[in-house]
Amino acid sequence: MPQEWAGESGRDRAVERYVQELLVRRPGSRPELAATLLLGPRGSGKTTVLRHLADWARRAPVARLDLAALGQEGRKPIDVLAALVFQLNEKKKDFARLRFPAFGLLTIAVAARMDAADRDAAVRQMEAALVGPPGSRSEVINQLATYAATVLGAPTAVTAALPLLPEWQRHWARLRVRWRLARIGRRSRGGGSVDGFLIDLNQRYGDREEAERQRAEAVLFDAFLDDLRRAYGSRGGDKRRTTQCLVLLDNVDSPLGNDFLKALLDARRKAGVPDPLLVLATAGSYPAALEGFIFGGPWRHGALPGRWPAGEEKFVPERVAKGLVVGRLRDLARDEVEQQAKEVLRSAGRRVPVPAADNGVQWLGWVVHELTRGHPAGTAQLLEALLECPGETGWEARLRQVLQPSSDLVEALLERLLPIDASGELAQALARAAAAVDLAQTQAGRALWDESSARIQEEFNDFCTDVLRTMHLDSGDEESDGRTETPHPLLRFLLLRRLAAVPEPASDAGTGAAGAANGGGEGAAGIRGRSAVHAALRDRASAAGDESAAAYHALACGDLAAAAAYLDDVFDRITPEEWCAELCRLRRAPLAEVGGALHQPLWERYERLVDHLNDGAVEQRLRTITRLLAAVWIGPEPPDDPRTDRVGDPYRDPLGDPGAELYGEIQARFHTLAVHADTVPWTAALLRKAKQYGKEPWL
């Protein structure tokens, strides 16, 4: 079973088609290839897409580099450029080999053990040659070739760089120089490694002053682009080279990535002429190198460019500046998750009981998509974990087992989705914040922050303002309905799982919910139990007069009676559509029952929730609303109704009733309310909602 499904989703194929359209080259064409920045949060599949594209384009000149990993090794932009050149220089069966004489000879001069003044002189000569007449470039290259043929201090640099130079029979250097270089190549065949070359280059490159280092770096970038343009610009090169050069750069928002991206874009802008370099870079946050005026200015929080339009199968990035376009990776659609679910069920074989639903593939694809909302890493790891359960375990039991609070999968996914630099205190704060309806409620809720340090609050605020890494909805999303952002649904679901695993703190007698909310002495800095956090948010909402939020947190605490009483109270005060929207908001409150309670029979749990209705006389409408609210809270989400279901809360948890067995009960309660409604608008609205639950949600 594939672990990543690289290139198999419609999303990945759309990116592949976009690259293919730009990669294929017609003779005589000189298109201006804008650099493409592909944005996506952690686990969105950026690295997987690049890995797939590198394999897909392997017959063309292609290079793939992880700039974050190279930065951790202490590499500099020039090391990245050298590694890029060596990958583009690889011999291809169907493509004339690319040579880099200016870059190769200049790096030999920079890396060799020669006098520092001579190295700087070589850099200045090449800098002048690249902007001077063609004859001056040839003269400088011949001088550098002469040096390379006689240098003894850095054999690794010379022998490793020889493949970058043109064939010996070409008249690109003097005969004696070509003869000497050929002899070096024969005597040290296989003795010059790329790694050794980079070590030599880094040692020589790093001993210069910052200004001199940056100057050498800029000239080497210029030489690299000049070599590429000449390789494609000759008559033979123009005819034989049918593709552009594909450069795939991962993590360009890392410190090294920022430096390299800026140097490359500076070199392209300075040249002012097209080159055959097709750059596709990925980032988990907007790179600092692009915030300067030259590259289009800083992005506005909540308005990051490049959103993938909903339902669009074509990847069309947004132009943000000359030479730069930006696009964002979307999550997987439900049909794409179903394709993975189909392969998982086939891999499970006959030893595993088939899902109880009529269409097992659709059911498994639906329930996994509800849980992950198509997050690529979350989807892949959840499906893999399901396969690892004991063979006799049913699929519903597998889902509940692998998603138990504090399970290995929950912790592994949290580690994958949380910001890479998140502190332990921030992770605790995020677990508490997940209980809130949205991030604005969390930031304003002092009950969650009383004893937290200013540093943690600042770290959390940074999290809240980073649309790319953390948000599911932003202010530019038409589905946000004007509401404040929320974390990605999968991240929120996992954080609530972690919160549910924390024992509830013991509160002193007489302190009530507020005392419990203070964590029994732990304070806000520690993760408090889910009931305590919801109680704190409920108290705050009540004090602020926000009845809707108070009812939401009451239900999350398990106080069904209070939440139902709120719906009954507002029934006569708001429109039918507003009431149905309030019902939708409440049904998305996190389920209070996790762990062992979910293993009890469904109808037993449902009847236990509404058992208080038997304690005394309850008015008929309130009784119906209570039963309706209990059923829709446990039951899975129905197909969306755009008139009432856009409430800004994308939370989903189908594990309460993964078979949608309560849908018949929900329909019956809507019909009962509709029968007793006094007006046509109310009857029509309630019957529409009943129809929403008319069939299984996975069909």
C-alpha positions in Angstrom: 0.0 0.0 0.0 1.4 3.4 -0.9 2.1 5.6 2.2 1.8 9.0 0.6 -0.2 8.5 -2.7 2.1 10.9 -4.3 0.8 12.2 -7.6 -2.5 10.2 -7.4 -4.9 12.9 -6.2 -6.6 15.3 -8.5 -4.8 18.0 -6.6 -1.4 16.6 -7.3 -2.3 16.0 -11.0 -3.4 19.6 -11.3 0.0 20.8 -10.1 1.7 18.3 -12.4 -0.3 19.6 -15.4 0.6 23.2 -14.5 4.3 22.3 -14.4 4.1 20.3 -17.7 2.6 23.2 -19.6 5.6 25.4 -18.6 8.2 22.7 -18.8 7.7 21.7 -22.4 9.7 24.0 -24.7 9.4 24.9 -28.3 12.5 25.7 -30.4 13.0 29.5 -30.7 10.8 30.3 -27.7 12.1 32.5 -24.9 9.2 32.6 -22.4 9.6 34.5 -19.1 9.2 31.7 -16.5 7.9 33.2 -13.3 9.0 31.5 -10.1 6.1 29.7 -8.5 5.7 29.6 -4.7 3.5 26.8 -3.5 2.2 27.4 0.0 0.8 24.9 2.4 0.7 24.2 6.2 2.6 21.3 7.8 1.5 18.0 6.5 -0.2 19.4 3.4 2.0 17.3 1.1 4.4 19.9 -0.2 7.4 17.6 0.0 5.4 14.7 -1.4 4.4 16.8 -4.4 8.0 17.8 -5.1 9.2 14.2 -4.7 6.6 13.1 -7.2 7.5 15.9 -9.7 11.2 15.1 -9.5 10.5 11.4 -10.4 8.0 12.4 -13.1 10.4 14.8 -14.7 13.5 12.6 -14.2 14.3 12.5 -18.0 14.6 16.3 -18.1 17.1 18.4 -16.3 15.7 18.5 -12.8 17.0 19.3 -9.4 15.3 18.9 -6.0 16.7 20.4 -2.8 15.4 20.6 0.8 16.7 24.0 2.0 15.8 23.5 5.6 17.8 20.3 5.8 20.8 21.9 4.1 20.5 24.9 6.4 20.7 22.5 9.4 24.0 21.2 8.0 25.4 24.8 8.0 25.2 25.3 4.2 25.3 28.7 2.6 23.5 29.9 -0.6 26.5 29.2 -2.7 26.5 25.5 -1.5 22.9 25.3 -2.5 23.6 26.8 -5.9 26.6 24.4 -6.4 24.4 21.4 -5.5 21.7 22.6 -7.9 24.2 22.9 -10.7 25.6 19.4 -10.2 22.0 18.0 -10.3 21.2 19.9 -13.5 24.5 18.7 -15.0 23.6 15.0 -14.6 23.7 13.0 -17.8 20.3 12.3 -19.3 19.5 9.7 -21.9 17.3 11.9 -24.1 18.7 15.4 -23.3 21.9 17.1 -24.3 24.0 17.5 -21.2 24.1 20.9 -19.7 27.5 22.5 -19.1 28.4 25.4 -16.8 31.9 26.7 -17.8 31.7 30.1 -16.2 30.2 28.8 -13.0 32.4 25.8 -12.8 35.7 27.6 -13.4 34.8 30.5 -11.0 33.9 28.1 -8.2 37.2 26.3 -8.8 38.9 29.7 -8.3 36.9 30.5 -5.2 37.4 27.0 -3.7 41.1 26.5 -4.5 43.8 27.3 -2.0 44.9 30.5 -3.7 45.7 33.9 -2.4 42.5 35.7 -1.2 43.4 38.7 -3.3 43.6 36.5 -6.4 40.2 34.9 -5.6 38.6 38.4 -5.3 40.3 39.4 -8.5 38.8 36.4 -10.3 35.3 37.3 -8.9 35.7 40.9 -10.1 36.9 39.8 -13.6 33.9 37.5 -14.0 31.5 40.2 -12.8 32.8 42.6 -15.4 32.8 39.9 -18.1 29.2 39.0 -17.6 28.0 42.5 -18.4 30.7 43.2 -21.0 31.1 42.2 -24.6 31.2 38.5 -25.5 35.0 38.5 -26.1 35.7 39.6 -22.5 33.8 36.6 -21.1 35.8 34.2 -23.3 39.0 35.8 -22.1 38.2 35.5 -18.4 37.1 31.9 -18.9 40.4 31.1 -20.5 42.3 32.7 -17.6 40.3 30.7 -15.1 40.7 27.5 -17.1 44.5 28.1 -17.2 44.5 28.4 -13.4 42.3 25.3 -13.0 44.7 23.3 -15.2 47.7 24.2 -12.9 46.2 24.5 -9.4 47.5 21.8 -7.0 46.0 23.0 -3.8 42.4 21.9 -4.3 42.3 18.7 -6.5 38.8 17.9 -5.2 37.4 21.2 -6.4 39.0 20.7 -9.9 38.1 17.0 -10.5 34.6 17.3 -9.2 33.9 20.4 -11.3 35.4 19.0 -14.6 32.0 17.5 -15.7 30.6 21.1 -15.6 33.0 22.2 -18.3 32.4 21.7 -22.1 33.7 18.7 -24.0 37.4 18.7 -24.6 37.2 18.8 -28.4 35.3 22.1 -28.4 37.3 25.2 -28.9 36.3 26.9 -25.6 39.9 27.1 -24.2 43.5 27.0 -25.4 44.8 23.6 -26.6 47.4 23.3 -23.8 44.8 24.2 -21.2 42.3 21.6 -22.5 45.1 19.0 -22.6 46.0 19.6 -19.0 42.4 19.5 -17.8 41.8 16.3 -19.7 44.9 14.8 -18.0 43.7 15.7 -14.6 40.4 14.1 -15.4 42.0 10.9 -16.5 44.4 10.7 -13.5 41.6 11.3 -11.0 38.7 9.6 -12.6 36.1 9.0 -9.9 38.3 10.8 -7.3 36.4 14.1 -7.2 33.2 13.9 -5.2 30.4 16.5 -5.2 30.4 16.4 -1.3 34.2 17.0 -1.2 33.8 19.9 -3.7 31.1 21.5 -1.5 33.3 21.1 1.6 36.2 22.8 -0.2 34.0 25.5 -1.5 32.4 26.2 1.9 35.8 26.4 3.6 37.2 28.9 1.1 33.9 30.8 0.8 33.4 31.2 4.5 36.7 32.9 5.3 35.9 36.2 3.6 34.3 39.3 4.9 30.5 39.5 4.6 30.6 42.1 1.9 33.1 40.1 -0.2 31.2 36.9 0.4 27.9 38.4 -0.8 29.7 39.9 -3.9 31.1 36.5 -4.8 27.8 34.9 -4.2 26.0 37.3 -6.5 28.5 36.9 -9.3 28.2 33.1 -9.0 24.4 33.3 -9.4 24.9 35.6 -12.4 27.4 33.1 -13.9 25.0 30.2 -13.4 22.1 32.0 -15.2 24.4 33.2 -17.9 25.6 29.6 -18.6 22.0 28.4 -18.8 21.0 31.1 -21.2 24.0 30.3 -23.5 23.3 26.6 -23.4 19.8 27.2 -24.7 20.7 30.2 -26.9 23.1 28.4 -29.3 21.7 27.1 -32.6 22.3 23.5 -31.6 21.1 24.0 -28.0 17.9 25.7 -29.1 17.0 22.8 -31.4 17.9 19.9 -29.0 16.6 21.2 -25.7 12.9 20.4 -25.7 12.3 21.1 -22.0 13.2 23.9 -19.6 15.2 23.2 -16.4 13.0 22.2 -13.5 14.2 23.3 -10.1 12.2 22.1 -7.0 13.0 23.9 -3.8 11.5 22.7 -0.5 11.2 24.9 2.6 12.2 28.2 1.1 10.8 29.9 4.2 13.8 28.6 6.2 16.6 31.0 6.9 18.8 29.4 4.2 15.8 29.2 1.9 15.1 32.9 2.3 18.7 33.8 1.5 18.9 31.5 -1.5 15.5 32.6 -2.9 16.4 36.3 -2.6 19.8 35.8 -4.3 18.2 33.9 -7.2 15.4 36.4 -7.7 17.8 39.2 -7.5 20.0 37.6 -10.2 17.0 37.1 -12.5 15.8 40.6 -11.9 19.2 42.1 -12.5 19.7 40.2 -15.8 16.4 41.4 -17.1 16.2 38.7 -19.8 14.4 35.3 -19.7 16.2 32.2 -18.7 15.2 28.5 -19.0 14.8 28.0 -15.2 11.4 26.8 -14.1 11.4 27.2 -10.3 8.7 25.6 -8.1 9.4 26.4 -4.4 7.3 25.3 -1.4 6.9 27.0 2.0 5.0 26.5 5.2 4.8 30.2 5.8 5.2 33.3 3.6 9.0 33.7 3.1 10.5 36.8 4.5 12.5 37.2 1.3 9.3 38.1 -0.5 8.2 40.8 1.9 10.4 43.5 0.3 9.0 46.1 -2.0 10.8 44.5 -5.0 8.8 41.3 -4.7 5.4 42.8 -4.1 5.5 44.0 -0.5 4.4 42.3 2.7 1.3 40.2 2.7 -1.7 41.3 4.8 -2.7 39.0 7.6 -5.8 37.2 6.7 -5.3 37.9 3.0 -2.5 35.6 1.9 -2.5 35.3 -1.9 -2.9 32.2 -4.0 -6.1 30.5 -2.6 -7.1 27.4 -4.6 -10.8 28.2 -5.6 -13.3 25.8 -4.2 -14.2 23.1 -6.7 -11.5 24.2 -9.2 -9.5 21.3 -10.7 -7.0 23.5 -12.4 -4.1 25.0 -10.5 -3.9 28.7 -11.3 -1.5 30.6 -9.0 -1.9 34.3 -8.4 0.6 36.8 -9.8 1.9 38.9 -6.9 4.9 40.6 -8.6 6.9 40.5 -11.8 8.5 37.1 -12.0 6.6 35.6 -9.0 3.3 33.7 -8.7 1.8 32.2 -5.6 -0.5 29.3 -5.1 -1.8 27.4 -2.1 -2.2 23.6 -1.8 -5.7 22.6 -1.0 -6.7 19.7 1.2 -7.9 16.5 -0.4 -11.5 16.4 -1.6 -13.8 13.6 -0.4 -13.6 11.6 -3.7 -9.8 11.7 -3.4 -9.9 10.3 0.1 -12.3 7.6 -1.1 -9.7 6.4 -3.6 -7.3 5.9 -0.8 -10.0 4.2 1.3 -10.7 1.8 -1.6 -7.0 0.8 -1.7 -7.0 0.3 2.1 -10.0 -2.0 2.1 -8.4 -4.0 -0.7 -5.1 -4.2 1.2 -7.0 -5.4 4.4 -8.2 -8.5 2.5 -10.8 -11.0 3.7 -9.4 -11.3 7.2 -11.0 -8.0 8.1 -14.8 -7.8 8.4 -16.2 -5.5 5.7 -17.8 -2.3 6.9 -21.5 -2.6 7.9 -22.6 0.1 5.4 -23.9 -0.9 2.0 -21.0 0.8 0.2 -18.0 0.3 2.4 -15.6 2.3 0.2 -17.9 5.4 0.3 -18.5 5.0 4.0 -14.8 4.7 4.9 -13.9 7.5 2.6 -16.6 9.7 4.1 -15.8 9.0 7.8 -12.1 9.5 7.3 -12.7 12.8 5.4 -15.0 14.0 8.1 -12.3 13.4 10.7 -9.4 14.8 8.7 -11.2 17.2 6.3 -8.8 15.9 3.7 -5.6 16.9 5.4 -3.1 14.8 3.4 -0.7 13.7 6.2 -3.6 13.1 8.6 -5.5 11.0 6.0 -2.5 8.9 5.2 -1.6 8.2 8.8 -5.1 7.5 9.9 -5.7 5.0 7.1 -2.3 3.3 7.9 -3.2 3.1 11.6 -6.5 1.4 10.7 -4.7 -1.3 8.8 -2.4 -2.0 11.8 -5.3 -3.0 14.1 -5.9 -6.7 14.9 -7.5 -8.5 12.0 -10.8 -9.4 13.6 -11.5 -5.8 14.7 -14.4 -4.1 12.8 -13.9 -0.7 11.1 -15.9 1.4 13.6 -14.0 -0.2 16.5 -10.7 0.5 14.7 -11.6 4.2 14.3 -12.4 4.6 17.9 -9.4 2.6 19.0 -6.8 4.5 17.0 -8.3 7.9 18.0 -8.5 7.3 21.7 -7.3 10.3 23.7 -3.5 10.1 24.1 -3.2 7.3 21.5 0.0 7.0 19.6 -1.8 8.2 16.4 -3.2 11.3 18.2 0.2 12.3 19.5 2.0 11.5 16.2 -0.4 13.7 14.3 -0.2 16.5 16.8 3.5 16.5 16.5 3.1 16.7 12.7 0.5 19.5 12.6 1.6 21.8 15.4 4.1 24.6 14.5 7.6 23.1 14.3 8.9 25.6 16.8 6.0 25.4 19.2 6.9 25.2 22.9 5.3 22.8 25.3 3.5 25.7 26.9 2.0 26.7 23.6 0.8 23.2 23.0 -0.9 23.3 26.3 -2.5 26.6 25.5 -3.7 25.4 22.1 -5.3 22.4 23.8 -7.3 24.8 26.0 -8.0 27.0 23.0 -9.5 24.2 21.0 -12.5 24.2 23.4 -13.5 27.7 22.2 -15.8 28.3 19.2 -13.1 30.3 17.5 -9.7 31.8 18.1 -11.1 35.2 18.9 -13.0 33.8 21.8 -9.9 32.2 23.0 -7.8 35.4 22.8 -10.5 37.3 24.7 -11.2 34.7 27.3 -9.1 35.7 30.3 -10.1 32.6 32.1 -7.8 30.7 29.9 -4.8 33.0 30.4 -4.8 34.2 34.0 -1.5 32.6 35.0 0.1 32.2 31.5 3.2 34.2 30.8 3.3 37.1 28.4 5.6 35.1 26.2 3.1 32.3 25.8 0.3 34.7 25.0 2.5 36.4 22.4 3.4 33.0 20.9 -0.3 32.1 20.8 -1.2 35.4 19.1 1.5 34.7 16.5 -0.2 31.4 15.9 -3.6 33.1 15.5 -2.4 35.6 12.9 -0.6 33.1 10.7 -3.3 32.2 8.2 -1.3 29.7 6.3 0.0 27.5 9.1 -3.0 27.4 11.3 -6.3 28.4 9.8 -9.1 26.5 8.1 -11.1 29.6 7.3 -9.7 33.1 6.7 -11.4 36.4 6.0 -11.0 35.9 2.3 -13.0 32.7 2.3 -16.6 33.1 1.1 -17.6 30.3 3.4 -16.3 32.0 6.6 -19.6 33.9 6.9 -17.8 36.8 8.4 -16.8 34.8 11.5 -13.3 34.7 13.1 -10.8 32.1 12.1 -10.5 28.6 13.5 -7.7 26.1 13.6 -7.7 23.4 11.0 -10.5 21.0 11.9 -8.1 18.0 12.2 -5.8 20.0 14.5 -8.7 21.1 16.6 -10.1 17.6 16.8 -6.7 16.2 18.0 -6.2 19.0 20.5 -9.6 18.2 22.0 -8.6 14.6 22.2 -5.5 15.6 24.1 -7.6 17.8 26.4 -10.1 15.0 27.0 -7.2 12.8 28.2 -6.4 15.2 31.1 -8.0 14.2 34.4 -10.5 16.8 35.7 -9.0 18.9 38.6 -10.6 18.5 42.0 -12.3 21.8 43.1 -12.8 22.9 46.6 -16.3 22.9 48.0 -18.1 26.1 47.2 -15.9 27.2 44.4 -18.2 25.9 41.7 -17.4 25.9 38.0 -15.1 28.9 38.3 -13.0 27.1 40.9 -12.8 24.1 38.6 -11.9 26.3 35.7 -8.9 27.6 37.7 -7.6 24.0 37.5 -7.7 23.2 41.2 -4.5 25.2 41.8 -2.8 24.3 38.5 -3.6 27.6 36.9 -4.0 28.4 33.3 -0.5 27.5 32.5 -1.2 23.8 32.7 -3.6 21.8 30.6 -6.9 21.6 32.6 -9.6 19.1 32.0 -12.1 19.7 29.2 -15.1 20.2 31.5 -13.2 22.8 33.5 -12.2 24.7 30.4 -15.7 24.6 28.9 -17.1 25.7 32.3 -14.8 28.7 32.3 -15.8 29.7 28.8 -19.5 29.1 29.7 -19.2 31.4 32.7 -17.5 34.1 30.7 -20.1 33.9 27.9 -22.9 34.2 30.5 -21.3 37.2 32.1 -21.0 38.8 28.7 -24.7 38.1 27.8 -23.7 35.8 24.9 -26.5 33.2 25.3 -25.5 31.3 22.2 -21.9 30.7 23.3 -23.0 29.9 26.8 -25.4 27.2 25.4 -22.6 25.8 23.2 -20.3 25.3 26.2 -23.1 24.0 28.4 -23.7 21.3 25.8 -20.0 20.5 25.6 -20.0 20.1 29.4 -22.9 17.6 29.0 -25.6 20.0 30.1 -28.1 19.1 27.4 -31.0 20.6 29.4 -29.5 24.1 29.5 -28.6 24.1 25.7 -32.1 22.8 24.8 -33.7 25.4 27.0 -31.8 28.1 25.1 -33.1 26.8 21.8 -36.7 26.7 23.1 -36.4 30.2 24.5 -35.3 31.8 21.2 -37.7 29.7 19.1 -40.3 32.6 19.1 -37.7 35.4 19.0 -35.8 34.7 15.8 -36.5 33.6 12.2 -36.7 29.9 11.2 -33.4 30.2 9.3 -31.7 31.8 12.3 -33.0 29.1 14.6 -31.7 26.3 12.4 -28.3 28.0 12.2 -28.3 28.1 16.1 -29.1 24.4 16.1 -26.3 23.7 13.6 -23.9 25.7 15.8 -24.9 23.7 18.9 -24.7 20.3 17.2 -21.0 21.1 16.5 -20.1 21.4 20.2 -17.5 18.8 21.1 -19.0 15.5 22.3 -18.8 15.2 26.0 -18.6 11.4 25.8 -15.3 10.0 24.7 -13.5 6.8 25.5 -15.5 4.1 27.2 -18.9 5.8 26.7 -18.7 5.4 23.0 -18.5 1.7 23.3 -22.0 1.5 24.8 -24.9 0.8 22.5 -26.0 3.9 20.6 -29.6 4.1 21.6 -28.6 3.5 25.2 -26.4 6.5 25.1 -29.1 8.6 23.5 -31.8 7.6 26.0 -29.4 8.2 28.9 -28.8 11.8 27.6 -32.5 12.6 27.6 -33.3 10.7 30.7 -34.0 13.9 32.7 -37.2 14.4 30.6 -38.7 11.6 32.7 -38.2 13.4 36.0 -41.2 15.7 35.7 -43.7 17.5 33.4 -41.9 19.0 30.5 -43.7 21.1 27.9 -44.1 19.3 24.6 -42.0 21.6 22.4 -39.1 21.6 24.8 -39.3 17.8 25.0 -39.1 17.6 21.2 -36.3 20.2 21.0 -34.3 18.3 23.7 -34.6 15.0 21.8 -33.7 16.7 18.5 -30.7 18.4 20.0 -29.4 15.2 21.6 -29.8 13.2 18.3 -28.1 15.8 16.1 -25.3 16.3 18.6 -24.5 12.5 18.6 -25.2 12.0 14.9 -22.9 12.9 12.1 -23.2 16.0 10.0 -25.7 15.9 7.1 -25.0 17.4 3.7 -24.5 21.1 4.1 -27.4 23.5 3.8 -25.9 26.9 2.7 -28.9 28.8 4.1 -28.3 27.6 7.7 -25.1 25.6 8.1 -22.4 28.2 7.4 -21.8 29.0 11.0 -18.0 29.4 10.9 -17.4 26.2 12.9 -15.9 23.4 10.8 -15.7 20.9 13.6 -16.7 17.3 12.8 -16.9 14.2 14.9 -18.7 11.3 13.2 -17.6 8.7 15.8 -20.7 9.2 18.0 -22.9 7.6 15.4 -20.7 6.5 12.4 -23.6 4.5 10.9 -26.1 7.5 11.0 -28.6 5.3 12.9 -30.1 8.4 14.5 -31.1 10.0 11.3 -34.6 8.5 11.4 -35.1 9.9 14.9 -33.8 13.3 13.8 -36.3 13.4 10.9 -39.2 12.4 13.2 -38.3 15.2 15.7 -38.2 17.8 12.9 -41.5 16.6 11.6 -43.0 16.9 15.1 -41.8 20.5 15.4 -43.1 21.3 11.9 -46.6 19.9 12.7 -46.8 22.2 15.8 -45.4 25.3 14.0 -47.7 28.2 13.7 -46.5 29.7 10.4 -45.8 28.6 6.9 -42.1 29.8 7.0 -41.4 27.7 10.1 -43.1 24.6 8.7 -41.2 24.9 5.4 -37.8 25.5 7.1 -38.2 22.5 9.5 -39.3 20.2 6.7 -36.3 21.2 4.7 -34.1 20.4 7.6 -35.8 17.0 8.0 -35.1 16.3 4.3 -31.4 17.1 4.9 -31.3 13.9 7.0 -33.1 11.8 4.5 -30.3 9.5 3.5 -26.9 8.3 4.7 -24.3 11.1 4.6 -21.8 9.0 2.7 -24.0 8.4 -0.3 
